[in-house]
C-alpha cells in the first residue's frame, strides 16, 4: 500500500511528495520495520535494495509477520536532479534532523519523516559511499550504547560492523534522532554513488530478511550468512596520499592484503614519474578503495581492516 509521508507545494503548481510502501504481513500485530534510503540524490544503490526487498516480500506475503515500511526516496528532488543535497536549499537532508514542522521545506520534511518512523521495532538507513571511494557493504553505528544495534547488524550479511565514537555532526542525522527517541536504528554504507552493484545489493536483501527473522517478523526461507567482524575503529587503518597526482590502484577492492603489499601508486602526469607508492602496513581486508584518481596530500586512498593478531 503506497502512503504519503509528506507533501508540499512547489512554486510552479507542482508538489513535492515523499511516499512509502507499507507491506503488511499475515500477523498485522507483529513488529514494524522501516527501511529508508534516497536521502541523497547521488546515492542510488538503496533504490535497488528497496525494489528487490519489496519484490521478495510480495512473493511470500504469508511469511511476513508484521509490517515493513519502505521509504525509497526521502529526497525526490535531489534524485531527479542528481544533487547530493536538497536542490534550491543546498542542504544535506541528513544534517537537518529532528527537523521542525513549522520550519522551511527541508526542516518540515525531516520532522514528518522522523514522526512517521518513530516507534518502529527497528530502522535501517541505507547510504551509498561518495564519488571518490568505493566501500564494501558495512554497518555503521555511532551510538554510545550499541549493544542492541550490534545484534541487529550481525544479521545483515555485511563484512564489517563499525562501531564509531559519536561526533557532533552525526547528532543531526536521521539515525541519531531515531535512536534518541527509542527506535533502534543503524546505517548501511555501500558501493559508491551514481552506481548500482546488483550482486552486493541482492546480498544485503538476504541480510535484511535475516534481520526480519531475528526480529520475529519473517518466517520465510533465509540464507545462513557468515558473521561480520565487529570493530571499534582501533583496527581500521586509514591510508592517505602523501603527494599530489593521479592515484592508480594496484590491489583489488575487497581483497585480503599482505603487509607491505602495494595498494596503489600516485603518478605525475607531467613528468611521467611515480611520486608515491601506497603500501599496506598490515595484513587485512581492503574494504574501502579510492576510485576518483585525482589526489592531494592527505587525500583518502584506502581503508584496511587489520587482521586480529
N, C-alpha and C positions, 0 to 999 in steps of 0.2 A: 504494500500500500504506500503510495507516494504522498508525503505530507509536507506542507510548507512550514519551515522553521522560522524564516524571516523574509519580509518583503519591504521594499522601499521604492518610492517613485524616483525616476531619473529625469534629468532636465528636458529631454525631448519626448516626453509622453510614454517612455518605456518604463519597465520595472526591473529592479534587481530582486531576484528570488533565490533563496537558498533552500534546497529541498533535502529530505531524507527518505530513504526507502525502509519502511518498517516491515520486517518479516516476522510474522507471528507463528509460533510452533504449536504443536499439539497440546502442550500444557501451558496455557496462557499465563498462569500464575508463576511460572518459573523465572529464572534470572533474566535481567535485561542487560545486554552487552552493546556497547557503542563502538563502531569502527569509523574513524574520522580521517579524511585526507583532503587534498586540494586546498591546503592553507596558503600555498604559494603557487603563483601562476606558471612558474617554470619547472614545477616538480610534478612529473606525470606518472611515475611508477605506481602510485597509490590508486590511480584510476583503473589500472588493470587488476589490481588486487581486489578492489570493491566489485568490479564486474565479475570476476571469477568466483568470489565468495558468494555473491547473490545467486549466481548460476548454480553453484553446488547446493546451496540451501533450498532453492526452488525445486531441485531434482528430488529431494528427500524431505518433504515437509513434515512427515510423521516423525522424523528423527530429531527435530528441533524442539527442545523442551523449554520454551521461554520465548524471548523476543530479542531479535538482533536489529538494531538501528544502524543503517549505513548512511554516512554523510560523505558523498564522493567529491563535493566541490564547495568548500566553505568560502572560497574567493573566486566566484564565477567570472567577475570582470577581469581579474588577473589571468585566469586560464584562457579567456577569449583573446587576450592581447599578449600573452606570454610574458607578463610582467611579474616579477617576484612579489612585489607588494600590491596593495590595493591601488589601481590607477586613479589619477587625479589627486588622491590624498598622499601618495608616495609614502605609505605607512606599511610596515611589516605587521600583518594581522596578528601574528603570533607574539607580538610585543604589546598588545593592547588589552589583554585580559586582566581583571574581570570585566572590563568594559563599563559602559554607562548607558542605561536605557534612554536617558534624556540627552545624550551627547550627539556627536556627529554620526554620519552613517556608519563609519568603521566601528566606533565605540558601541553604537546601538546593536550592530550585528554581533559583536563579540559578546555583549550581555545576553542577547537572545539565544545564541548557541550554548553558552555556559548554562543558562537556566534549563534549556531543553535536555542537556546531557546529565545534569546533576541528579544523583540518586541511582544511577546505573550501578550494577554489580561490578562492572569493570569497563574501562575505556582504553582503546588502542588508538594512538595518534601516529599516522604514517607520514614520514617526510622522505623526500629524496635528498641526496647529497647535492652539492653545488656543481657548477660547470667546470671546476678546477680539479676536483678529486673524486675518484670512484671509490665507493665503500662497499665492503661485504655487508650483507644484511645483519643488523645488530640491534639489540635493545639497549636503550639508554635511560638510566634512572637518575634523576637529580633531586632526590628527596633525602631528608635527614634520617628517616626510619623506613628503609626499603624492603624489609623482610617479606611482606605480603607481595610486593611488586616483583621481587626476585622469583618467588614461587610461580607467579603467573608467567613471567618472561621465560622461565625454563621450559615451558611447553611449546614455545613459538618456532622451533626449528631455526634458530639463529646460531651462529658460531660463537657469538660473544654477547654477554650481558655486562655492560659497562656502567658501574655504579659510581657516579661522579659527585664531587662536592657541589652543593648548591651554590649558585652565584647570583649576584644582583640582577643581571639581565634576564636570567631564567625565571625570576619571580613573576614575570608578566606573561608567561606562556599559558596556553590552554591546559597543558598537563599539570602545571603547578597550581593553577586556580582550582582545577577539579580535585586534586589531592588535598588542597586546603579545605575543601568542602566535603571531604569524606568519600569521594568517588575514586577508587584505586585506578590510576592512570599511568601508563608508560608510553614512551615514544619509540618508534622504529625509525632507524636511519638506513637507507638502502640506495644502491646504484649511484647514478648521477642524474642531474636534471635534464629535461627535454628528451629523455630516453626511457624506453620500457624494456626491461630484461624479463621476458616472459618466464623463463625457467626459474629464476630466483623468486619472482612474484608468485608463481604457482607453488613453490615450496613454502613460502610464507603462508599461503592459504591453508596448506596442510597443517601448518603450525597453529593457525587460528582455530581450526577445527579441534585440534588437541587442547587448545586453551578453553574452548567451549565445553569440551568433555570434562576438563579439570574443574570447571565451574558448575558442572552438572546441568549444562544447557544443551547437550548434544549426546545422542545415543547411537549415532550412525557410525560407519566404519572410519577408522583413523589409521595413520601410519605410525609405527613405533619409531621415534626420532631420537638421534643422539643428544645427550645433554650438552649445553653450551658451557664454555668457560665463563666464570663469573670473576670480573676484575674490578678492583677498587681504583684502577688507574696507575698503581705503582709499577705494574709490569707492562704498561703501554709505553713504547719507545717512539718518540716523535723525531723524525729526520727532516732537517731543513737544508736548503741550499746555502752554500757559503759564497757563491758567486752569481752574478747576473748572467743570463744567457738563455739557451733553449735546453730544456730537460728532455732527455730521451731515455725511456725506461729500458732496463736490461733484465728485469725479473718479472715474472708473471703475477698479475694480481690474484690474490687468494692462495698463493703457493706458500709452502714452508721454506723458509730461507735459512742459510747457514751463517755462522759468524764470519764476517769478512766478505760475504757474497756481495757482488755489485747489484745495487738496486737500480742505478741509472747513472748517466753522465750528463754534465752540463757543458754545452759546447758554445764556442764563439763563432757565430756565422760569418763574421767579417774576416777573421784571421784564419779560420779553418783549424782551430785548436780545441782540445778538451781542457776546460778550465777547472773542472772539479768532478771527481767521481764519488758518488754517494754509496757507502757500503753499510751493510747491516752490522751493528756492533754485537749482535747476539743471534742465537737460533730462535725462530719464532714464526708466527703466522703474519704474512703481509696482508693486512686487512684493509688498508687504505693506500691508494697509489695515485699520484698526480696524473691527470690526463691532459690538462692545458699546458702546453710546453713552455710558455714564457715564464721565467722566474727571476726573482731578485734575491739579494742576500736576505735570508730569513724566511723565504717562501716555503710553505709546507710542501714536502716531496712525498713523504710516506709515513705510515704508522705501522709498527710491528708489535704484535702481542708476544712477549717473551715467553719461551717455554719454561715451565717451572723447573727450578734447579733441584 
